[in-house]
Amino acid sequence: MAEQNAGLDKGLEANFSTLILSIGSSAAMALGLAPSPVSGKVEKDLNLARFNIDLLRMLKDKTKGNLNSDEQQFLESIVTDLQMKYVTAK
């Protein structure tokens, strides 16, 4: 396990906010709002964007009542923002 984590930046922490940011970043890239880290190109894939937004909505539903107020507000903000951007992109 230590070998798997050897390449990770020591500043990264696996927590709920990092998970939300990861999924949210994938949605933003799929909406064409950010370049792919692999190709460096901006590519739109609205189906993938919708999938990632749906993942965040599912997490929001499944974690209801189990998040602290900062986590809840952060998740709601990301979901709302991405949904608005999805509607605009469509």
Protein Blocks (a to p, Z undefined) as FASTA:
>chain_A
ZZmmmmpcfkbccdfklmmmmmmmmmmmmnopaccfklopacddfklmmmmmmmmmmmmm
mmgoiacfklmmmmmmmmmmmmmmmmmmZZ
